Structure formats: C-alpha cells, structure tokens
Amino acid sequence: MRVTIFGSGYVGLVSGACMAEMGNDVVCCDIDQDKIDRLNKGEMPIFEPGLETMVERNREAGRLTFTTDVVEAVGYGLFQFIAVGTPPDEDGSADLSHVLAVARSIGQNMNDYRVIVDKSTVPVGTADKVKAEIQAQLDARKVDFEFDVVSNPEFLKEGAAINDFMKPDRIIIGTDNPRTTELLHALYEPFNRNHDRMITMDIRSAELTKYAANAMLATKISFMNELANIAERMGADIEKVRVGIGSDPRIGYNFIYPGGGYGGSCFPKDVRALAKSAEDEGFDAEILKSVEAVNNRQKLRLFEKIAAHYGDDLSGKTIAIWGLSFKPKTDDMRDAPSRVLMEALWEAGASVRAYDPEAMYETRRIYPDEDGLTLCDSSAAALEGADALAILTEWQEFRSPDFDSIKEALTDDVIFDGRNLYEPSTVEAHGIQYYAIGRGR
Ligand SMILES: NC(=O)c1ccc[n+]([C@@H]2O[C@H](COP(=O)([O-])OP(=O)(O)OC[C@H]3O[C@@H](n4cnc5c(N)ncnc54)[C@H](O)[C@@H]3O)[C@@H](O)[C@H]2O)c1
C-alpha cells in the first residue's frame, strides 16, 4: 500500500519505518529541510533503539523515502498520516497549528480520494477541524474529491517504539465510515497476525482514549510520588510499600515507581491539555490539575534534598549528574526532570558535570552557553572533581556501579538518587551518605 506520513519525528519516523518494513511504500514528509537532508544521507535525527538499521534497510530497498515536497507527498499515499507535533500553547491547550497546516496542504493538493489518519495526539473535536480545513481548500479550488478523516492515536513508548509499533497492545481506530475501517484493517493486517488488536469506535472517543491513557499513567506516577513524600515523613520505605501494593492484581507492579517526576514530550502536555479542554467545557478537572501540580513539585524534590544537605547557597559546589534524558533509551530532553534540577543548581551557584549515554548532544543544544555545565564522556568522568552525585535517569549502566570508586572520586561522599536505584544499606556500607525518594530521608 502507498502511505504518506507528515512529520518525521519520534512517531512519524517509527511509523514510516515499521510500515515500510511490512512491505508498504512510504513517503515521509517534513518541513524541516535539515532533518530530511540528514535522513536522505542515511543519518538519524533522533535516537531510538533499532530505528537506524530499520530505516536504512527500507531506504535502500526503495520502500522508504523522505521529502519536503508536499505536492509529491499528497499525491503519493492513499493514506495520509498526520504525525506532526502538538506542543502546548501558552494556556496549556494543544497547539493545532501544525496539524491544521498539514490539513491545508492536503486540501490544496489532493486530486483523488484520500484517507487522512490523525496519529498526533489531539483534543476531542480536532478531526472535525481537519475535515473543515480540507473542505475549505477544496471549495476554494472549486473541486470536489471524496475524503475521510480517521483518528488513530499512537501509543508507542520512546525507547521501545519499534516493538510497540510492531506488536501494539491495541490499534485504536475512530471513524464514522465503515469503508475506512476496512482500509485500515488491511493496512494494519501485518501487525495483527497474533490476534486482532484493532478497536474501532467513534472519532471523539478515539481522540479522548489517547488522553485518558496518558492521564491515567501520569496519575499513577504522581500518586506514587505523593505516597513517597508521605512515607519519608513517617519513616516508611516507599519501595517496600510499592512491592506490597503491587502484589494486588487490581493495582499491579507496572508503572508505580516513585521518582523525580514524569517528563517527556507527552505526559506533561497531555495532562495539561486535557484539563484545559475540560475547563473549556465548563468542567473543573481537579484530579488532572493535582496530578500536574504534584509532578511540578516532585521535580524539585531532589534539589530540595541537596539544599537541605548543604544549605541554600551552593556556590562553589560541583554536582555530578548521571542521566539527562527524561527516561532511559531515548535522547529526548523535553520536560526532563534533569533540566529542573540543573537550572535550580545553577541558580543556587553550583556547577554541574553531567553524563548521559545518548542525550549529550541534545543537552548542549538546549544549553549552548551555560558556563555551569560540563558534559563528560563517561559516568566516571562526571565524578572527577565533583562533591556529590545526583542520579536522574535509570539507564542500565548506572544500576550496578563501583561504590568504592564513587567514594574515592566524590569530595563529600554523598549520592542523591532520584530513581531509587540502590539499596540504602548497600550504599551506606561503603561509607556514602544516600538520599533517595521516599526512603526515610
Ligand atoms: N513521542 C512520543 O513518544 C509520542 C507517543 C505517542 C504520541 N505522540 C504524539 O505524536 C505527535 C508527534 O510527536 P513526536 O514526538 O513524533 O514529535 P516530534 O517533535 O519528534 O516530530 C514532529 C515532526 O513534525 C514536523 N512538522 C511540523 N509541522 C509539519 C508540517 N506542516 N508538515 C510536515 N512535518 C511537520 C516537525 O518538523 C517534526 O520533525 C504529537 O502529537 C505527540 O503528542 C508522541
């Protein structure tokens, strides 16, 4: 099948590569000329495990091509996927300008039946706006071509995106026309071989399903962080509590890890956008607002622990940071807790020596002129000359460190662990003071 995908970011590129891998012919279209040039040269604009080889294989086979030419892109695929960004507007609502710009391009250039598939995370009612935008362009051209707009939100996780796309838990299709259900069923057939994962529903419910999923996951995290803060004050260990409650199948062990708050390109903006959509409908979404408030507070917890240990003035102190990306196996720094910590440390006069296996380039891009930031090429190098260590991302290579070397390198022999990677007694047995989340201090 011929597929066009607008937006070659984490979602668009992964979707395009996976669909090409299944034998479809895919054109990826992006407005970022530099990104498209790099992709055409075989370079990866983002880090996602397994993506580079898959893109390369399908590019060489001629099934995956990259362009900035919207005329070519609209003319190509029966399916026109929209996978562009929906960043937060100033008032917290989702900025639909990129989505509607794609709709406009489709309306301006289509000359045949098209199925427009919205994969971006968009507020309820967006499909109607996309439809209206396309129709307005067709009317302006005084032409009449049939088209359908479908909602097909994406649930992949950065760091495991290929596997999530190839073996999805569910494929949500929101449509008001059975014809599109059949067409998408055929397109997604190869991803459904084990069992049918397609769940069809009306468009508005599909649009809301994506927000509901992210809001639920964000709620689990904020809930556990709230409990961690309570546990700390009561002398309980949240890690014991976590295991205790997870054993109840109604609760489960997944996604109940306390830490330094959620980040990334999805949870923060989606929780905020859903609360704003509810407010626009005259409903005060109290849980969602609390989830966000708890998360914003949590992102400062590690700094509060550092400040409580040293006092508010940190001038002259150097903090080593392990982990900068918002979670392991990605280079994504959007809304990462590491940014909140680093900015608070700089504000308090401290400097930072940081290491991340993948997010160094992105960190330098975000803080090009920050004097208080030294990027180091290994976790050991980050410790050199540092007073204390703070851990922000649970990359596997941080899980079993040589504590004797850490103690030798650090001037003040103290670790602030925002991911609860270690057993407190193990760290303390090496003569290192250990602050974690919800574990007594
Ligand atoms: N990143 C994730 O893990 C994830 C998961 C599920 C859903 N989503 C949602 O998917 C959407 C895309 O997210 P992402 O992380 O891939 O974003 P991204 O920022 O990585 O990529 C978006 C791309 O769209 C391009 N773009 C913008 N306007 C365009 C236009 N008019 N025509 C063509 N390309 C255009 C940008 O240049 C960019 O390359 C968002 O709505 C997001 O909420 C993201």
The ligand as a MOL file (V3000), in Angstrom:
LIG
                    3D

  0  0  0     0  0            999 V3000
M  V30 BEGIN CTAB
M  V30 COUNTS 44 48 0 0 0
M  V30 BEGIN ATOM
M  V30 1 N 6.9990 10.9670 21.2230 0
M  V30 2 C 6.1700 10.0380 21.6940 0
M  V30 3 O 6.5630 9.1650 22.4480 0
M  V30 4 C 4.7200 10.0520 21.2890 0
M  V30 5 C 3.9270 8.9160 21.5360 0
M  V30 6 C 2.5920 8.9250 21.1590 0
M  V30 7 C 2.0560 10.0630 20.5610 0
M  V30 8 N 2.8100 11.1620 20.3630 0 CHG=1
M  V30 9 C 2.2090 12.3190 19.6960 0
M  V30 10 O 2.5800 12.2810 18.3260 0
M  V30 11 C 2.7630 13.5990 17.8120 0
M  V30 12 C 4.1810 13.7440 17.2800 0
M  V30 13 O 5.0880 13.5800 18.3430 0
M  V30 14 P 6.6540 13.4050 18.1090 0
M  V30 15 O 7.2540 13.1050 19.4320 0
M  V30 16 O 6.8860 12.4750 16.9690 0 CHG=-1
M  V30 17 O 7.0400 14.9040 17.6670 0
M  V30 18 P 8.4080 15.4210 17.0720 0
M  V30 19 O 8.5500 16.8200 17.5190 0
M  V30 20 O 9.5150 14.4480 17.3410 0
M  V30 21 O 8.1670 15.4090 15.4870 0
M  V30 22 C 7.2360 16.2110 14.8480 0
M  V30 23 C 7.7510 16.4880 13.4330 0
M  V30 24 O 6.7150 17.1560 12.6970 0
M  V30 25 C 7.3560 18.0550 11.8020 0
M  V30 26 N 6.3670 19.0030 11.2850 0
M  V30 27 C 5.8220 20.0930 11.8890 0
M  V30 28 N 4.9460 20.6930 11.0460 0
M  V30 29 C 4.9220 19.9760 9.9100 0
M  V30 30 C 4.2190 20.0660 8.6920 0
M  V30 31 N 3.3450 21.0540 8.4690 0
M  V30 32 N 4.4430 19.1590 7.7170 0
M  V30 33 C 5.3210 18.1550 7.9220 0
M  V30 34 N 6.0230 17.9900 9.0780 0
M  V30 35 C 5.8300 18.8990 10.0480 0
M  V30 36 C 8.4520 18.6480 12.6590 0
M  V30 37 O 9.4430 19.2780 11.8490 0
M  V30 38 C 8.9640 17.3990 13.3890 0
M  V30 39 O 10.0110 16.7660 12.6620 0
M  V30 40 C 2.4300 14.5290 18.9870 0
M  V30 41 O 1.0790 14.8850 18.9110 0
M  V30 42 C 2.6680 13.6610 20.2040 0
M  V30 43 O 1.9070 14.0790 21.3070 0
M  V30 44 C 4.1440 11.1730 20.6900 0
M  V30 END ATOM
M  V30 BEGIN BOND
M  V30 1 1 1 2
M  V30 2 2 2 3
M  V30 3 1 2 4
M  V30 4 1 4 5
M  V30 5 2 4 44
M  V30 6 2 5 6
M  V30 7 1 6 7
M  V30 8 2 7 8
M  V30 9 1 8 9
M  V30 10 1 8 44
M  V30 11 1 9 10
M  V30 12 1 9 42
M  V30 13 1 10 11
M  V30 14 1 11 12
M  V30 15 1 11 40
M  V30 16 1 12 13
M  V30 17 1 13 14
M  V30 18 2 14 15
M  V30 19 1 14 16
M  V30 20 1 14 17
M  V30 21 1 17 18
M  V30 22 2 18 19
M  V30 23 1 18 20
M  V30 24 1 18 21
M  V30 25 1 21 22
M  V30 26 1 22 23
M  V30 27 1 23 24
M  V30 28 1 23 38
M  V30 29 1 24 25
M  V30 30 1 25 26
M  V30 31 1 25 36
M  V30 32 1 26 27
M  V30 33 1 26 35
M  V30 34 2 27 28
M  V30 35 1 28 29
M  V30 36 1 29 30
M  V30 37 2 29 35
M  V30 38 1 30 31
M  V30 39 2 30 32
M  V30 40 1 32 33
M  V30 41 2 33 34
M  V30 42 1 34 35
M  V30 43 1 36 37
M  V30 44 1 36 38
M  V30 45 1 38 39
M  V30 46 1 40 41
M  V30 47 1 40 42
M  V30 48 1 42 43
M  V30 END BOND
M  V30 END CTAB
M  END
